[in-house]
Amino acid sequence: MGGLEISVMLLFQGDVLAVKAFLETNRGFNINCVNFQGVSALLVAVQNHSEPMVEFLLTQPGIDIGDCVLHAVKDNQRKILESLLEKLSQIAPSLEFVGVTHSSDFPDYVTPLILASQCGHYEIIELLIQRGHTISKPHPASCRCSDCRIHLERDDLLHAESLRLNLYRAVTNPAYICHSTHDPILIAFQLSEELKECSMLVPEFRVAYAELSSEISTFAVDLIACCRSTSEMELILKQSSGTSSRIYSLPRLALAMDYKQKTFVAHPNTQQIVEAVWSDDWHEYKLKSMFVAYILPVLRIFVLPIIALMCLALPNHTLTKHWSIPLNKMISHIAAYIVFLIIIFLESNIDKTGQKRKPPNSGLEPIIIVFVAGHVWSSIRMMMLVGPSRYFKKLWNWHAVISNCLFLLTFLFWLASYFDAVNNDQVDLERKYWHHLDPLLIAEGTFAVAVIMAFFKLMFFCRLNYYLGPLQISLGKMCADMAKYFTIFTIIIISFSAGLCRFYQYYDGMVQIDDNEMKTQQVSSFVDFSSTLKTFFWAILCMAPLESADVVIENLPGETPKTTIINTHTFTEAVGYICFALFEVLIVVMILNMLIATMSSTFQRVLDNLEVEWTFGKTDFYLEYMLQSATPSPFNLIPTPGGVTMFMEMMNGTRAAGNNEVGGCCQRKASPKASFDKNMNEMEYPALMSLLVQRYFREKDEANQAASELDILKQEIHELKALLNDIIAEKE
């Protein structure tokens, strides 16, 4: 037996004295020799978790540590790691902070802290950070700073992307996050957003980045799941770090909405706080029947003038404060909107038979103008509160802006029609003689579309219903599916239209008379681009005429004056029929059915995640009305003391979180005690995070311990089964 085999055998036995005696006997033995797998004596000792053997080998002159530090980190051997790091610092202080260049198990960019973070070894990470180890946070894939540009030009692409992915795996590990920041929830949100962006920009590693994003989002949810009281959850949701907006009473909730952290928002702990802010002290509302809840906005219509008067005259009254809670704001706004819908319906339903060429004069027009002015001011106010970029991120805000613009255009054309009636003596001119761009005709068109959009907003209030809310969410996602397929539809339609746009142009208008004196006229299908496009569009809905591909040739003169000849262009008609049939197969049979299948899948996906999707949409609705004024349109045009104060603070740029009660036109000044409580919250938050981190890792360790015990039990059962089989085999 050779010296290498003897040393390896002694190393596996962990006999330090025997190894020491062997080395004294064999003075020329190379302590750094490796076997055929490249494993050295020190690495064997590290893998065997033999602390005395590692300490002894480190005392040998010329010992080469190699990648033993990384193996110790991987195996979570803290004491062995400390010994190895101390030896490295004696050799060269900078060696412990870098990776190993010639390692068969680890890439050269993997440092001890990166590996410890990827493995999630909490104590090892703490040790390394205390010794000064750091991880340079990777730049996002969209970053184009000077350093990133240099790396893009010089570095190997695969190496650079693998390095970024491994760095993200390190910095997104909960153990590293908890050691590197006092606000792990904020870091989790930001990293999750970065990883989503990377998954889109680096499609080669899309799955890996998406998994990391999901894991880091789950970590934030697991942290708030460790909260045991309302005060702890409120302290988390009231944190304003990470957002420049100070208008929300729950800034961290608004930030989670911005980052699309749906599971975080929909968690029961979060929703309890949201519901408490939403209904405030009106606890009886939850006990009301569905019929009473639906009839409340109708009854509120008669109370709206009283609410407006009290907000103006008695802003600090108990009833005024009660009407300023978000739930009551929503009821008041729905009540006012019902009145608005009734008025515009009556205006739209006016008889136009004897209408003269001047603006309508039903008496409802001034009321509509005042209502729309209130809606416009509400949109401007919300835009000033949240900022234009945040305001226009929501599609319903786009709906409000477009609807308001259509109403304003209607008023402008009413005004133009009025001046035209004053300046020109054509008031009694019948409608059939009007110009097609007459101001009154344009006003009627814009008003009709505006009324449609106004009634369409009723879907916005469906979010609160448990059954209608998911349907509305599914409808929105299905519209996104249609937008994806619209590109394919457009390409196919344009392709066929370009080929057949003037294929039948010569035959346009021709009439053929058969022997029974039956007349057949050429369908204007493929005679120009617009008619061809129209034919194919209605063919998608199976509403194109069956004769669209027919070729009709007018009767030709026969051999005698009273006879005619009917000619046919069979090849041209065959090409038209083949192209038209191919279009029908592609669009109706294939693409349209694919769209239906995709929409069904989208709907099923929403149903499978019903609670999260609906709760997230409902919370977005809540945040909307937390910022609305207590008086709806048109009463919001009346300046109130609280509204004026809020507006002056916004204009002066001095509006800060906590200075006013969020969302009301009757907002209350915060007392000095509120500012003191805010500072206390900022000091208590790191302590709360430390407590939550302890609970999180304690629960995680218990789960891992239970899993390991289950694995041990399975192994013992397997060994017992094998032993019984052996006994039975021996007896046979």
C-alpha positions in Angstrom: 0.0 0.0 0.0 1.4 3.4 -1.0 1.9 6.4 1.2 -1.1 8.2 -0.4 -3.5 5.3 0.2 -2.3 5.1 3.8 -2.8 8.8 4.4 -6.2 8.8 2.9 -7.2 5.8 5.1 -6.0 7.6 8.2 -7.8 10.8 7.2 -11.1 9.0 6.8 -10.6 7.4 10.2 -10.0 10.9 11.7 -7.0 9.7 13.6 -4.9 12.8 14.1 -2.2 11.0 16.1 -1.8 8.4 13.4 -1.6 11.0 10.6 1.0 13.0 12.7 3.1 9.8 13.2 2.8 9.0 9.5 4.0 12.5 8.5 6.9 12.3 10.9 7.9 9.0 9.5 7.6 10.2 5.9 9.3 13.6 6.0 9.2 14.1 2.2 5.5 13.4 1.9 3.6 16.0 -0.1 0.8 17.2 2.1 -1.0 18.8 -0.9 -1.1 15.7 -3.1 -4.4 14.8 -4.5 -6.1 11.6 -5.7 -7.5 10.9 -9.1 -10.5 13.0 -8.3 -8.4 16.0 -7.4 -9.3 15.7 -3.6 -6.6 16.8 -1.2 -6.1 15.7 2.4 -7.4 19.0 3.8 -10.5 18.7 1.6 -11.1 15.1 2.9 -10.9 16.4 6.5 -13.4 19.2 5.6 -15.8 16.9 4.0 -15.6 14.5 7.0 -16.4 17.5 9.3 -13.3 16.6 11.3 -12.3 19.8 13.1 -9.2 18.4 14.9 -7.9 17.0 11.7 -8.4 20.3 9.9 -6.7 22.3 12.6 -3.8 19.8 12.6 -3.4 20.0 8.8 -3.5 23.8 8.8 -0.4 23.7 11.0 1.6 21.9 8.4 4.0 24.1 6.4 3.1 24.8 2.8 -0.5 23.7 3.2 -2.7 24.7 0.2 -6.2 25.6 1.2 -7.6 25.7 -2.3 -11.4 25.6 -2.4 -11.7 24.1 1.1 -13.2 27.4 2.3 -16.0 27.1 -0.2 -16.7 23.4 0.7 -16.8 24.4 4.4 -19.3 27.1 3.5 -21.4 24.7 1.4 -21.5 22.1 4.3 -22.3 24.9 6.8 -19.3 24.1 9.0 -18.7 27.3 10.9 -15.8 26.3 13.2 -13.9 24.7 10.3 -14.6 27.8 8.2 -13.2 30.1 11.0 -10.0 28.1 11.1 -9.6 28.2 7.3 -10.2 31.9 7.1 -7.7 32.6 9.9 -5.1 30.6 8.0 -5.9 32.5 4.8 -5.6 35.8 6.5 -2.2 34.8 7.7 -1.1 33.9 4.3 -2.6 36.9 2.5 -5.4 39.1 4.0 -7.1 39.5 0.7 -7.4 35.8 -0.2 -10.5 35.2 1.9 -12.6 37.8 0.0 -12.2 36.3 -3.5 -13.1 33.1 -5.2 -10.8 30.2 -6.3 -9.4 30.4 -9.8 -8.7 26.7 -10.3 -11.6 24.8 -8.7 -13.4 21.9 -10.3 -16.5 22.5 -8.1 -17.0 26.2 -8.1 -16.7 29.0 -10.7 -14.0 31.6 -10.1 -16.4 34.4 -9.3 -18.0 32.5 -6.4 -16.8 34.1 -3.1 -17.5 32.6 0.3 -20.3 35.1 1.0 -21.9 34.5 -2.4 -21.9 30.8 -1.8 -23.2 31.2 1.8 -26.0 33.4 0.6 -27.0 31.0 -2.2 -27.1 28.2 0.4 -29.0 30.4 2.9 -26.6 29.6 5.8 -27.6 32.3 8.3 -24.8 32.0 10.7 -22.1 31.7 8.0 -23.4 34.8 6.4 -23.3 36.6 9.7 -19.7 35.5 10.3 -18.5 36.6 6.9 -20.2 40.0 7.0 -18.6 40.6 10.4 -15.2 39.8 8.8 -15.9 42.4 6.1 -17.1 40.3 3.2 -19.5 42.0 0.8 -21.5 41.3 -2.3 -21.6 43.9 -5.1 -25.3 44.0 -6.1 -25.6 43.1 -9.8 -26.7 45.8 -12.2 -30.1 45.2 -13.8 -30.1 43.9 -17.4 -31.5 47.3 -18.5 -28.6 49.2 -17.0 -26.3 51.0 -19.5 -23.9 52.8 -17.2 -20.3 53.2 -18.2 -19.2 50.0 -16.4 -22.0 48.0 -18.0 -21.1 49.3 -21.4 -17.4 48.2 -20.9 -18.5 44.8 -19.7 -20.8 44.4 -22.7 -18.0 45.1 -25.1 -15.2 43.1 -23.4 -16.7 40.3 -21.3 -17.9 36.9 -22.5 -21.7 37.0 -22.8 -22.4 33.7 -21.2 -20.0 34.4 -18.3 -21.6 37.8 -17.7 -25.2 36.5 -17.7 -24.3 33.5 -15.5 -22.5 35.9 -13.1 -25.5 38.2 -12.9 -27.9 35.3 -12.3 -25.7 33.8 -9.6 -25.3 37.2 -7.9 -29.1 37.6 -7.9 -29.4 34.1 -6.4 -27.2 35.3 -3.6 -28.7 38.8 -2.9 -32.2 37.5 -3.1 -31.8 34.8 -0.4 -33.8 35.7 2.7 -30.8 35.0 5.0 -28.6 37.5 3.1 -31.4 40.1 2.9 -32.0 39.9 6.6 -28.3 40.6 7.3 -27.8 43.3 4.7 -30.8 45.6 5.4 -33.2 46.8 8.1 -36.1 46.8 5.7 -36.2 43.4 4.0 -39.8 43.9 2.7 -38.8 46.9 0.7 -35.7 45.2 -0.7 -37.9 42.1 -1.5 -40.3 44.3 -3.5 -37.5 46.1 -5.4 -35.6 42.9 -6.2 -38.8 41.2 -7.3 -39.4 44.0 -9.8 -35.8 43.8 -11.0 -36.0 40.1 -11.6 -39.2 40.5 -13.5 -37.5 43.0 -15.8 -34.5 40.7 -16.2 -36.8 37.8 -17.1 -38.1 39.9 -20.0 -34.8 41.2 -21.1 -32.8 38.0 -20.8 -35.1 35.3 -22.3 -32.4 32.6 -22.1 -32.7 32.7 -18.3 -36.4 33.7 -18.1 -37.5 30.7 -16.1 -34.7 31.1 -13.6 -35.4 34.8 -13.1 -39.1 34.2 -12.8 -38.6 31.6 -10.1 -36.3 33.9 -8.2 -38.9 36.7 -8.4 -41.6 34.4 -7.1 -39.4 33.2 -4.3 -38.5 36.7 -3.1 -42.1 37.8 -3.2 -43.0 34.8 -1.1 -40.4 35.8 1.4 -42.1 39.2 1.9 -45.4 37.4 2.4 -43.9 35.0 4.9 -42.5 37.9 6.9 -45.9 39.6 7.4 -47.4 36.1 8.2 -45.2 36.2 11.3 -47.0 39.3 12.6 -49.1 38.5 15.7 -50.9 41.8 16.3 -52.6 44.7 14.5 -50.0 47.1 15.7 -47.2 45.1 14.1 -49.0 45.1 10.7 -49.9 48.7 10.9 -46.3 49.6 11.6 -45.2 47.7 8.5 -47.9 49.2 6.2 -47.3 52.7 7.4 -43.7 52.7 6.4 -43.1 55.4 3.7 -39.5 54.4 2.7 -39.1 53.5 -0.9 -41.8 55.8 -2.2 -41.9 59.6 -2.7 -45.7 59.7 -2.2 -46.8 60.8 1.3 -50.6 61.0 0.5 -51.5 57.4 1.5 -52.3 56.4 5.1 -50.7 53.0 4.2 -47.7 53.9 2.0 -46.2 50.4 2.1 -49.6 49.0 0.8 -49.5 51.5 -2.1 -46.0 50.5 -2.9 -47.0 46.8 -2.9 -49.8 47.7 -5.4 -47.2 49.5 -7.6 -44.9 46.5 -7.6 -47.9 44.1 -8.3 -47.2 42.1 -5.1 -50.6 40.5 -5.3 -50.0 37.8 -2.7 -48.7 40.4 -0.2 -51.7 42.6 -0.7 -54.2 39.7 -0.6 -52.7 38.2 2.6 -55.3 38.1 5.5 -53.0 40.2 7.7 -52.8 43.0 5.2 -56.5 42.8 4.4 -57.5 43.2 8.0 -55.7 46.5 8.2 -57.2 47.6 4.8 -60.7 46.7 5.9 -60.2 48.6 9.2 -59.1 51.7 7.3 -61.9 51.3 4.7 -64.8 51.1 7.1 -63.2 52.8 10.1 -65.7 53.0 13.0 -68.7 52.0 10.9 -68.8 48.4 12.1 -72.5 48.0 11.6 -72.1 48.1 7.8 -70.9 44.6 7.6 -74.0 43.3 9.4 -76.3 44.9 6.8 -78.1 42.7 4.3 -77.2 42.9 0.6 -80.5 44.6 -0.2 -79.8 47.4 2.3 -76.2 47.8 1.1 -77.4 48.2 -2.5 -80.2 50.6 -1.6 -78.0 52.9 0.6 -76.6 54.9 -2.4 -80.1 55.6 -3.5 -81.1 56.9 -0.1 -77.8 58.9 0.1 -78.9 61.0 -2.9 -81.3 63.0 -0.6 -78.5 63.5 2.0 -75.8 64.8 -0.4 -76.8 68.5 0.0 -76.6 68.1 3.8 -73.1 66.5 3.6 -71.9 69.3 1.4 -73.2 71.9 3.8 -71.7 70.3 6.8 -68.3 69.9 5.1 -68.4 73.6 4.4 -69.7 74.9 7.7 -68.8 72.2 10.3 -65.7 70.4 9.1 -64.9 69.0 12.6 -68.3 67.7 13.4 -68.7 64.0 14.3 -71.1 63.4 11.4 -68.7 65.1 8.9 -65.9 62.9 10.1 -68.2 59.8 9.7 -69.1 60.8 6.2 -65.4 61.3 5.4 -64.4 57.7 5.9 -63.6 55.9 2.6 -66.6 53.6 2.7 -69.0 56.6 3.1 -67.1 58.5 0.4 -67.7 55.6 -2.0 -71.5 55.5 -1.2 -71.7 59.3 -1.7 -69.9 59.2 -5.0 -72.1 56.3 -6.3 -75.2 58.2 -5.2 -74.1 61.3 -7.1 -73.1 59.3 -10.2 -76.6 57.6 -10.3 -78.1 61.1 -10.5 -75.6 62.0 -13.3 -76.5 58.9 -15.3 -80.2 59.6 -15.0 -79.7 63.1 -16.2 -77.6 62.2 -19.3 -80.1 59.4 -20.1 -82.9 61.9 -20.1 -80.9 64.2 -22.3 -79.9 61.4 -24.7 -83.6 60.3 -24.9 -84.9 63.7 -26.1 -87.1 63.6 -29.2 -85.1 65.0 -32.2 -87.9 65.0 -34.7 -88.6 68.7 -34.7 -85.1 69.8 -33.4 -83.9 73.1 -34.9 -80.4 73.9 -35.9 -79.3 75.1 -32.5 -78.1 73.5 -29.2 -80.6 71.4 -27.3 -82.7 73.4 -24.8 -84.2 70.8 -22.4 -83.0 72.5 -19.3 -80.7 69.6 -18.3 -77.7 71.0 -20.2 -76.5 73.3 -17.3 -76.8 70.5 -14.8 -74.7 68.2 -17.1 -72.1 70.9 -17.5 -71.8 71.4 -13.7 -71.5 67.6 -13.2 -68.9 67.2 -15.8 -67.0 70.2 -14.4 -67.0 68.4 -11.0 -65.7 65.2 -12.7 -62.9 67.2 -14.4 -61.9 68.8 -11.2 -61.9 65.4 -9.4 -59.5 64.0 -12.1 -57.2 67.0 -11.9 -57.2 66.8 -8.1 -56.3 63.1 -8.2 -53.6 63.7 -10.8 -52.1 66.4 -8.5 -52.2 64.1 -5.5 -50.6 61.0 -7.0 -48.7 62.5 -9.9 -49.3 62.2 -13.6 -47.1 59.1 -14.1 -48.9 57.2 -11.4 -52.3 58.5 -12.4 -52.1 57.4 -16.0 -50.9 53.9 -15.1 -54.5 52.9 -14.4 -56.7 52.2 -17.4 -59.8 53.5 -15.5 -58.2 56.9 -15.2 -57.7 56.9 -19.0 -61.4 56.1 -19.2 -62.3 59.1 -17.0 -60.0 61.4 -19.0 -61.4 60.3 -22.4 -65.0 60.4 -21.1 -64.5 64.0 -19.7 -62.9 65.1 -23.0 -65.8 63.8 -25.0 -68.3 65.7 -22.8 -66.1 68.9 -23.1 -66.0 68.5 -26.9 -69.8 68.2 -26.8 -70.1 71.5 -24.9 -67.7 73.2 -27.3 -69.7 72.1 -30.3 -72.9 73.1 -28.6 -71.3 76.5 -28.2 -70.2 76.6 -31.8 -73.7 75.7 -32.9 -75.1 78.5 -30.8 -72.8 81.1 -32.4 -73.6 79.7 -35.8 -77.3 80.0 -35.1 -76.8 83.6 -34.0 -74.7 84.6 -37.0 -76.5 82.7 -39.7 -80.2 82.7 -40.3 -80.6 79.0 -40.8 -82.1 77.9 -37.5 -85.2 76.3 -39.1 -83.3 74.4 -41.8 -84.3 70.8 -41.8 -81.8 68.2 -40.7 -81.6 66.5 -44.1 -80.1 69.7 -45.5 -77.4 70.0 -42.8 -73.7 69.7 -43.6 -72.2 66.3 -42.6 -69.8 68.2 -40.3 -72.4 70.4 -38.8 -71.4 71.3 -35.2 -74.7 70.0 -33.8 -74.2 66.6 -35.6 -70.7 66.3 -34.2 -72.0 67.3 -30.7 -74.6 64.5 -30.9 -72.0 62.0 -31.9 -69.5 62.9 -29.1 -72.3 63.0 -26.6 -73.5 59.6 -27.6 -70.1 58.1 -27.2 -69.6 60.0 -23.9 -72.9 58.6 -22.5 -71.8 55.1 -23.5 -68.5 55.5 -21.6 -70.3 57.1 -18.6 -72.6 54.1 -18.2 -69.7 51.8 -18.9 -68.1 53.0 -15.7 -70.7 51.0 -13.7 -68.3 48.1 -14.3 -65.8 49.9 -12.1 -68.0 49.4 -9.1 -68.4 45.7 -9.8 -65.0 45.2 -8.3 -66.5 45.1 -4.8 -68.8 42.2 -5.6 -67.3 38.7 -4.9 -69.0 37.3 -8.0 -68.9 40.2 -10.5 -65.4 41.3 -9.5 -63.5 38.3 -11.0 -65.6 38.6 -14.1 -64.5 42.2 -14.6 -60.9 41.2 -14.0 -61.2 38.3 -16.5 -62.7 40.7 -19.0 -59.7 43.0 -18.7 -57.3 40.2 -19.2 -59.3 38.9 -22.1 -59.0 42.3 -23.8 -55.2 41.9 -23.4 -55.5 38.5 -25.1 -57.4 40.1 -28.0 -54.7 42.7 -28.3 -52.1 40.0 -28.7 -54.1 38.3 -31.4 -54.9 41.6 -33.1 -51.5 41.7 -34.7 -52.0 38.2 -36.3 -55.5 39.2 -37.5 -54.1 42.4 -39.0 -51.3 40.7 -40.8 -53.6 38.1 -42.3 -56.3 40.6 -43.4 -53.7 43.0 -44.9 -52.1 40.1 -46.8 -55.3 38.9 -48.4 -56.5 42.5 -49.0 -53.2 43.4 -50.7 -53.5 40.5 -53.0 -57.2 40.8 -53.9 -57.7 44.5 -53.6 -58.5 45.1 -57.3 -58.9 41.5 -58.5 -62.6 42.0 -59.4 -62.3 45.7 -60.3 -63.3 45.2 -64.0 -66.5 43.4 -63.1 -67.7 46.1 -60.6 -71.3 47.1 -61.4 -71.9 44.5 -64.0 -75.4 42.9 -64.2 -76.1 39.5 -65.7 -79.6 38.4 -66.8 -80.2 34.7 -67.2 -82.8 32.9 -69.3 -85.5 33.4 -66.7 -84.9 37.2 -66.7 -83.3 37.0 -63.3 -80.8 39.7 -62.7 -77.5 39.0 -60.8 -75.2 42.0 -59.9 -71.5 41.8 -59.2 -70.8 42.1 -55.5 -68.4 45.0 -54.7 -66.1 42.7 -52.8 -62.6 42.7 -54.3 -62.9 45.9 -56.4 -60.7 48.2 -54.3 -58.7 48.1 -51.1 -61.4 49.5 -48.8 -64.1 47.2 -50.0 -61.8 44.2 -49.9 -60.8 45.1 -46.3 -64.5 45.5 -45.4 -65.3 42.1 -46.9 -62.6 40.3 -45.0 -63.5 42.0 -41.7 -67.1 41.0 -41.8 -66.0 37.5 -42.9 -64.3 37.1 -39.5 -67.8 37.4 -38.0 -69.3 35.2 -40.7 -71.4 38.1 -42.0 -69.9 38.5 -45.5 -72.2 37.6 -48.3 -71.8 34.2 -49.9 -71.6 35.7 -53.3 -68.4 37.7 -52.4 -66.2 35.5 -54.6 -68.6 35.2 -57.5 -67.5 36.7 -60.9 -70.5 38.2 -62.7 -70.0 39.2 -66.4 -72.7 41.2 -68.1 -74.4 39.5 -71.1 -72.5 39.6 -74.4 -74.3 40.2 -77.7 -75.1 36.9 -79.6 -75.1 36.0 -83.2 -78.6 37.5 -83.7 -79.8 40.8 -82.3 -82.2 39.3 -79.7 -79.7 36.7 -78.3 -77.0 37.1 -75.7 -74.1 35.0 -74.6 -73.1 34.4 -71.0 -69.4 34.2 -70.5 -67.6 32.9 -67.4 -64.1 33.6 -66.1 -63.7 30.3 -64.3 -60.0 30.6 -63.4 -60.4 34.1 -61.9 -63.5 33.0 -59.9 -61.6 29.8 -58.7 -58.7 32.0 -57.4 -61.1 34.3 -55.7 -63.0 31.3 -54.1 -59.8 29.6 -53.0 -58.4 32.7 -51.4 -61.7 33.5 -49.7 -62.0 29.9 -48.4 -58.4 29.9 -47.2 -59.0 33.1 -45.3 -62.1 31.7 -43.7 -60.2 28.6 -42.6 -57.3 30.5 -41.2 -59.3 33.1 -39.4 -62.5 31.5 -38.4 -61.5 27.9 -38.0 -58.0 28.3 -36.6 -57.1 31.8 -35.3 -60.5 32.7 -33.9 -60.8 29.3 -32.1 -57.3 29.8 -30.7 -58.4 33.1 -29.4 -61.4 31.6 -27.7 -59.2 28.9 -26.2 -56.8 31.5 -24.9 -59.5 33.5 -23.4 -61.0 30.4 -21.7 -57.5 29.7 -20.3 -57.2 33.2 -19.0 -60.6 33.0 -17.3 -59.7 29.7 -15.8 -56.4 31.1 -14.5 -58.3 34.0 -12.8 -60.7 31.5 -11.2 -57.8 29.3 -10.0 -56.3 32.3 -8.3 -59.7 33.9 -7.5 -59.0 35.2 -3.9 -55.7 36.8 -4.8 -56.9 38.4 -8.1 -60.2 39.7 -6.7 -58.7 40.9 -3.4 -56.0 42.8 -5.3 -58.5 44.5 -7.6 -60.7 45.3 -4.6 -57.8 46.9 -2.7 -57.0 49.0 -5.8 -60.6 50.2 -5.6 -60.2 51.0 -1.9 -57.1 53.1 -2.5 -58.9 55.1 -5.1 -61.6 56.2 -2.6 -59.2 56.7 0.2 -58.0 59.7 -1.8 -61.3 60.9 -3.0 -63.0 64.0 -1.5 -65.9 63.5 0.9 -68.2 65.5 -1.4 -68.8 64.1 -4.8 -69.4 65.9 -8.1 -70.8 68.6 -8.4 -70.5 69.5 -4.7 -66.7 69.1 -4.9 -66.6 72.4 -6.8 -67.6 74.2 -3.6 -64.3 75.0 -1.7 -64.2 73.7 1.8 -61.8 74.7 4.6 -60.0 71.4 4.6 -59.9 71.3 0.8 -58.4 74.8 0.6 -55.8 74.0 3.2 -54.8 70.8 1.4 -54.6 72.6 -2.0 -52.3 75.3 -0.5 -50.1 72.7 1.0 -49.8 70.9 -2.3 -49.0 74.1 -4.2 -46.4 75.0 -1.6 -44.8 71.6 -1.7 -45.1 71.2 2.0 -47.5 68.4 2.1 -46.1 65.6 4.2 -47.3 62.2 5.4 -49.4 62.5 8.5 -50.1 66.2 8.3 -53.6 65.6 7.0 -56.1 62.7 7.2 -55.8 61.1 3.8 -58.5 61.4 1.2 -61.0 63.9 2.5 -62.0 67.4 1.6 -62.7 67.8 5.3 -59.2 66.8 6.4 -58.0 67.2 9.9 -54.7 68.6 11.0 -52.5 66.2 12.8 -51.5 67.0 16.4 -47.8 67.2 17.4 -48.4 63.8 19.1 -49.0 62.3 15.6 -45.5 63.5 14.5 -44.0 62.1 17.6 -45.7 58.8 17.0 -44.3 58.8 13.4 -40.8 59.2 14.7 -41.4 56.4 17.3 -42.6 54.2 14.5 -39.4 54.8 12.5 -37.4 53.7 15.5 -39.6 50.7 16.3 -39.6 49.3 12.7 -36.0 47.8 12.7 -36.8 46.2 16.0 -40.0 44.7 14.6 -38.1 43.5 11.5 -35.6 41.7 13.7 -38.4 40.1 15.7 -40.1 38.9 12.5 -36.9 37.6 11.1 -36.3 35.6 14.2 -39.8 34.1 14.0 -39.4 33.4 10.3 -36.2 31.5 10.6 -37.5 29.7 13.7 -40.5 28.4 11.8 -38.3 27.5 8.8 -35.9 25.5 11.1 -38.8 23.7 12.6 -40.2 22.8 9.2 -36.7 21.7 8.0 -36.3 19.7 11.2 -39.6 18.0 10.7 -38.7 17.2 7.1 -35.3 15.8 8.1 -36.9 13.6 10.8 -39.4 12.3 8.2 -36.5 11.5 5.9 -34.7 9.7 8.7 -37.9 7.7 9.5 -38.3 6.8 5.8 -34.6 5.6 5.7 -35.1 3.5 8.8 -38.2 1.9 7.4 -36.3 1.2 4.2 -33.4 -0.4 6.1 -35.8 -2.5 8.3 -37.6 -3.7 5.1 -34.3 -4.7 3.6 -33.3 -6.5 6.8 -36.6 -8.4 6.9 -36.1 -9.5 3.3 -32.6 -10.8 4.1 -34.0 -12.8 7.1 -36.7 -14.3 4.9 -34.3 -15.2 2.2 -32.0 -16.9 4.7 -34.8 -19.0 6.1 -35.9 -20.1 2.6 
